[in-house]
Amino acid sequence: MKIDGIPLVSEIMEKNVENKVSMKLIHELKDKVLNMFVEGALFVVDDNDKLLGILTDGDVRKSFSGNAVHDIEAFITLAPKSIHLNENASVALRILRENEINILPAINDKGQVVGYITIHLLLNNFSPERLYMTGQEDNNDDNKERHLARYKFALNFIKKGGLSLDCACGSGYGSKILATNSKNVLGVDLSEDAISFANDNNNLKNIEYRQANIDHLEFDNSSLDNIVSIETLEHVPNDVFLRFLENVEYWLKDGGVFVGSSPMLRYKDNKPYITNPYHINEMPRDEFVNAINSKLKNFEIHFYYQDQDTFLPLCKENTGFCIVVARKSKNEL
């Protein structure tokens, strides 16, 4: 089923399959077949391009080791993992991660290899605003590293062993980080495709993902230990933002922690300067700080700004980004 926002494999796969070879050609090429590998893999097909198996470059080198040509067929992985070209791309990423492989052949209804998909191809084609990460990428760019750093920063403050709300969770990479210090995590997001991706790629036994509007959430009074809202507040109208803060005060238990973030509205030539069209509620530093202080009155509040993976006290108007940590005071009997 096509999910809005997530492409089909056919829409992003590499259609020029240069690493496809017949069994007969493998024997003819011998060690020269190594020149045909893509992402360390070779698709073995029959005369009609139907997928038979997969060879890895390591297996082929073993086959030709010691100047003795061994039976290369013994090294072929038969009935290999593959994906239909009309499957959702998020499923492809889950298969790649679960099986710790780098490449996945795409097949049609006849089982013929018509393309392939890799992890990097997948991640580069998902939404540029919402980051589709599993938290396991080895070569995250600076933007992704900053996002991950914010959740790791939040992890230092949240109440351990409690119930954490990740709002809005996006593709779930942050919920997975929060789960390491939480008994349970509830990740909510408005996007169906993000929740689908999160369930496929960032799910753990103590995480539940739910599609929901931030303005329609309902929780009992003092029912949550932690609320984390990273890369969210600038995406909602100001009235929704203010109601959300009121709910934070209502939902959190005494001693509970709220961690939220927002870019600070910047100015260029004395005019508001917004670089991201998805940000509909960027606020100047003072407005953001005043909103937090006015709605979270019974909280100990600290404001920080981010410099790569370092977080320092917020003290300047033009720092560009703010992350707030607020702990609800305990009522003294």
C-alpha positions as CSV (number, residue, x, y, z in Angstrom):
1,M,0.0,0.0,0.0
2,K,1.3,3.4,-0.9
3,I,1.8,5.7,2.1
4,D,1.8,9.4,1.6
5,G,5.3,10.8,1.9
6,I,7.2,7.5,1.6
7,P,8.2,6.5,-1.9
8,L,7.8,3.1,-3.5
9,V,10.9,1.1,-4.2
10,S,10.3,1.6,-8.0
11,E,10.4,5.4,-7.5
12,I,13.9,5.6,-6.1
13,M,15.6,2.3,-7.0
14,E,18.7,2.2,-9.3
15,K,17.4,0.8,-12.5
16,N,20.8,0.4,-14.2
17,V,21.8,-3.0,-12.7
18,E,25.4,-3.5,-13.6
19,N,26.0,-6.2,-10.9
20,K,23.7,-8.7,-12.5
21,V,25.3,-11.8,-14.0
22,S,24.3,-15.3,-15.2
23,M,25.9,-18.5,-13.7
24,K,27.6,-19.2,-17.0
25,L,29.2,-15.8,-17.2
26,I,30.5,-16.2,-13.6
27,H,32.5,-19.2,-14.6
28,E,33.8,-17.5,-17.7
29,L,34.9,-14.4,-16.0
30,K,36.5,-16.1,-12.9
31,D,38.2,-13.5,-10.7
32,K,37.4,-10.7,-13.2
33,V,33.8,-10.9,-11.9
34,L,35.0,-8.9,-8.9
35,N,34.9,-5.8,-11.1
36,M,31.1,-6.1,-11.4
37,F,30.2,-5.9,-7.7
38,V,28.1,-3.1,-6.3
39,E,28.0,-2.5,-2.5
40,G,29.9,-5.8,-2.2
41,A,27.2,-7.9,-3.9
42,L,26.5,-9.6,-7.2
43,F,23.0,-10.8,-8.3
44,V,23.0,-14.2,-9.9
45,V,20.2,-14.6,-12.4
46,D,19.0,-17.2,-15.0
47,D,18.6,-16.5,-18.7
48,N,15.4,-14.6,-18.1
49,D,16.9,-12.4,-15.4
50,K,15.0,-14.2,-12.6
51,L,16.9,-13.9,-9.3
52,L,18.6,-17.1,-8.3
53,G,21.0,-16.0,-5.6
54,I,23.6,-13.5,-4.4
55,L,27.4,-13.6,-4.2
56,T,29.4,-11.3,-2.0
57,D,32.9,-10.1,-3.0
58,G,34.4,-11.8,0.1
59,D,32.9,-15.2,-0.9
60,V,34.3,-14.8,-4.4
61,R,37.8,-14.0,-3.1
62,K,37.6,-17.2,-1.0
63,S,36.6,-19.1,-4.1
64,F,39.6,-18.0,-6.0
65,S,42.1,-18.1,-3.2
66,G,45.3,-20.1,-3.3
67,N,45.4,-20.0,-7.1
68,A,42.9,-22.8,-7.2
69,V,39.4,-22.3,-8.6
70,H,36.9,-23.8,-6.3
71,D,33.2,-24.5,-7.1
72,I,31.9,-21.0,-7.1
73,E,28.3,-22.2,-6.9
74,A,28.9,-23.4,-3.4
75,F,29.4,-19.8,-2.3
76,I,26.1,-18.5,-3.7
77,T,23.4,-17.6,-1.2
78,L,20.2,-19.1,-2.6
79,A,16.7,-17.6,-2.1
80,P,18.3,-14.3,-1.0
81,K,16.4,-11.4,0.5
82,S,14.7,-9.2,-2.1
83,I,11.9,-6.7,-2.3
84,H,9.1,-6.1,-4.8
85,L,9.4,-2.9,-6.8
86,N,5.9,-1.8,-5.6
87,E,6.7,-2.2,-1.9
88,N,7.1,0.9,0.3
89,A,10.7,2.0,0.6
90,S,10.5,2.0,4.4
91,V,10.1,-1.8,4.3
92,A,13.3,-2.0,2.2
93,L,15.2,-0.2,4.9
94,R,13.8,-2.5,7.6
95,I,15.0,-5.6,5.6
96,L,18.4,-4.1,5.1
97,R,18.8,-3.3,8.8
98,E,17.4,-6.5,10.2
99,N,19.7,-8.6,8.0
100,E,22.7,-6.3,8.2
101,I,23.1,-6.1,4.4
102,N,24.0,-3.1,2.2
103,I,22.0,-3.8,-0.9
104,L,18.6,-5.3,-1.8
105,P,17.6,-6.5,-5.3
106,A,14.2,-5.2,-6.5
107,I,12.1,-7.7,-8.4
108,N,8.9,-7.7,-10.4
109,D,6.0,-10.1,-10.4
110,K,8.0,-12.6,-12.4
111,G,10.9,-12.5,-9.9
112,Q,13.1,-10.8,-12.4
113,V,15.7,-8.3,-11.1
114,V,14.7,-4.9,-12.3
115,G,16.8,-2.7,-10.0
116,Y,18.3,-2.5,-6.6
117,I,18.2,-0.3,-3.5
118,T,20.8,0.6,-0.9
119,I,20.7,2.2,2.6
120,H,22.2,5.5,1.3
121,L,19.8,5.6,-1.6
122,L,16.9,5.3,0.8
123,L,18.0,7.9,3.3
124,N,18.8,10.4,0.6
125,N,15.4,10.2,-0.9
126,F,13.2,10.6,2.2
127,S,11.7,13.9,3.2
128,P,14.4,16.6,3.7
129,E,12.5,18.2,6.6
130,R,11.7,15.0,8.5
131,L,14.8,12.9,9.2
132,Y,14.3,9.3,8.5
133,M,17.1,7.7,10.6
134,T,17.5,4.5,12.6
135,G,20.2,5.9,14.8
136,Q,22.7,3.4,13.4
137,E,24.0,5.4,10.5
138,D,27.8,5.5,10.3
139,N,28.1,8.6,8.2
140,N,25.4,11.1,9.4
141,D,25.8,14.6,8.0
142,D,26.1,17.5,10.4
143,N,22.4,18.2,10.4
144,K,21.5,14.6,11.5
145,E,24.3,14.6,14.1
146,R,22.8,17.8,15.6
147,H,19.3,16.2,15.8
148,L,20.7,13.1,17.5
149,A,22.7,15.3,19.9
150,R,19.5,17.0,21.1
151,Y,17.9,13.7,22.1
152,K,21.1,12.5,23.8
153,F,21.2,15.8,25.6
154,A,17.6,15.3,26.7
155,L,18.5,11.8,28.0
156,N,20.7,13.5,30.6
157,F,17.7,15.1,32.3
158,I,14.7,12.7,31.9
159,K,13.4,10.8,34.9
160,K,14.8,7.3,34.6
161,G,12.5,4.3,34.6
162,G,9.4,6.4,33.8
163,L,6.9,7.0,31.1
164,S,8.2,9.3,28.4
165,L,6.2,11.1,25.7
166,D,8.1,11.9,22.5
167,C,6.0,14.6,20.8
168,A,6.3,14.8,17.8
169,C,8.5,11.7,17.3
170,G,8.9,11.9,13.5
171,S,10.6,8.7,12.3
172,G,11.3,7.5,15.8
173,Y,15.0,7.7,16.0
174,G,14.7,10.0,19.1
175,S,12.2,7.7,20.8
176,K,14.7,4.9,20.4
177,I,17.3,7.0,22.3
178,L,14.8,7.9,25.0
179,A,13.9,4.2,25.4
180,T,17.3,3.5,26.9
181,N,16.4,5.4,30.1
182,S,12.6,5.0,30.1
183,K,10.4,2.2,31.2
184,N,8.1,3.0,28.3
185,V,8.1,5.6,25.5
186,L,5.0,6.8,23.6
187,G,6.0,8.4,20.3
188,V,3.3,10.4,18.6
189,D,3.4,12.2,15.3
190,L,0.8,13.7,12.9
191,S,2.4,12.0,9.9
192,E,1.2,8.5,9.0
193,D,4.3,7.8,6.9
194,A,6.6,8.8,9.8
195,I,4.8,6.5,12.2
196,S,4.9,3.6,9.6
197,F,8.7,4.2,9.3
198,A,9.2,4.3,13.0
199,N,7.3,1.0,13.5
200,D,9.4,-0.6,10.8
201,N,12.8,0.7,11.7
202,N,12.9,2.2,15.3
203,N,10.7,0.0,17.3
204,L,11.6,-1.7,20.6
205,K,9.5,-3.6,23.1
206,N,9.1,-0.6,25.4
207,I,8.1,1.8,22.6
208,E,4.6,2.5,21.2
209,Y,4.0,4.7,18.2
210,R,0.8,6.4,17.6
211,Q,-0.5,8.8,14.9
212,A,-2.0,11.9,16.6
213,N,-2.3,15.6,16.4
214,I,-0.3,17.4,19.1
215,D,-3.4,19.6,19.8
216,H,-5.7,16.6,20.3
217,L,-3.6,14.6,22.8
218,E,-5.3,13.6,26.1
219,F,-3.6,12.3,29.2
220,D,-4.6,12.2,32.8
221,N,-3.3,14.8,35.3
222,S,0.2,14.0,36.5
223,S,0.4,10.8,34.4
224,L,3.7,11.4,32.5
225,D,7.3,11.4,33.9
226,N,8.9,13.0,30.9
227,I,7.8,15.0,27.8
228,V,10.3,15.6,25.0
229,S,9.4,17.8,22.0
230,I,12.4,18.3,19.7
231,E,12.0,20.0,16.3
232,T,8.3,20.5,16.9
233,L,7.2,23.8,18.4
234,E,8.2,25.9,15.4
235,H,5.9,23.8,13.2
236,V,2.7,24.5,15.0
237,P,0.6,27.7,15.2
238,N,1.4,29.9,18.2
239,D,-2.0,29.2,19.9
240,V,-1.3,25.4,19.6
241,F,2.2,26.0,21.1
242,L,0.7,27.8,24.1
243,R,-2.0,25.2,24.7
244,F,0.7,22.5,24.5
245,L,2.7,24.2,27.2
246,E,-0.4,24.3,29.4
247,N,-0.9,20.6,28.8
248,V,2.8,19.9,29.7
249,E,2.1,21.5,33.1
250,Y,-1.0,19.4,33.5
251,W,0.3,16.0,32.3
252,L,3.7,15.9,34.1
253,K,4.1,14.4,37.5
254,D,5.8,16.4,40.3
255,G,9.5,16.1,39.5
256,G,8.8,15.4,35.9
257,V,10.9,16.9,33.1
258,F,10.0,18.7,29.9
259,V,12.7,19.1,27.2
260,G,11.7,21.2,24.1
261,S,13.5,23.0,21.3
262,S,12.9,25.8,18.8
263,P,15.0,27.9,16.5
264,M,15.1,31.5,17.5
265,L,13.7,34.0,15.0
266,R,16.6,35.9,13.4
267,Y,16.6,39.2,11.6
268,K,18.3,40.4,8.4
269,D,18.2,44.1,7.6
270,N,15.9,44.6,10.6
271,K,13.4,42.2,9.1
272,P,12.4,38.7,10.3
273,Y,14.5,36.2,8.5
274,I,13.2,32.6,8.3
275,T,15.2,30.1,6.2
276,N,12.9,27.2,6.5
277,P,9.4,27.4,4.9
278,Y,8.1,24.6,7.2
279,H,8.7,26.8,10.3
280,I,5.5,28.8,10.9
281,N,6.1,29.8,14.5
282,E,9.7,30.9,14.9
283,M,9.9,33.4,17.8
284,P,12.4,35.9,19.0
285,R,14.4,34.8,22.0
286,D,12.5,36.9,24.5
287,E,9.1,35.9,23.2
288,F,10.0,32.2,23.4
289,V,11.5,32.5,26.9
290,N,8.5,34.5,28.2
291,A,6.0,32.0,26.9
292,I,7.9,29.1,28.6
293,N,8.1,31.1,31.9
294,S,4.5,32.2,31.8
295,K,3.0,28.7,31.1
296,L,5.4,26.6,33.3
297,K,5.2,28.7,36.5
298,N,5.8,25.8,38.9
299,F,9.0,24.7,37.1
300,E,12.7,25.1,37.5
301,I,13.7,26.2,34.0
302,H,17.0,26.4,32.2
303,F,17.6,27.5,28.6
304,Y,20.5,26.3,26.4
305,Y,21.8,26.8,22.9
306,Q,23.5,24.2,20.8
307,D,27.0,24.4,19.3
308,Q,27.4,21.1,17.3
309,D,27.1,18.4,20.1
310,T,27.7,20.9,22.9
311,F,25.0,22.7,24.9
312,L,25.7,26.0,26.7
313,P,23.5,28.4,28.7
314,L,21.4,30.7,26.4
315,C,22.4,34.3,26.8
316,K,22.4,36.0,23.4
317,E,19.6,36.9,21.1
318,N,21.3,35.7,17.9
319,T,22.3,32.2,19.0
320,G,19.8,30.7,16.4
321,F,18.6,27.8,18.4
322,C,17.2,27.2,21.9
323,I,16.6,24.1,24.0
324,V,14.6,24.3,27.2
325,V,14.9,22.0,30.2
326,A,12.1,22.4,32.8
327,R,11.6,20.3,35.9
328,K,8.2,20.4,37.6
329,S,8.6,21.3,41.3
330,K,7.5,18.8,43.9
331,N,4.6,19.9,46.1
332,E,5.6,20.2,49.7
333,L,3.1,18.8,52.1
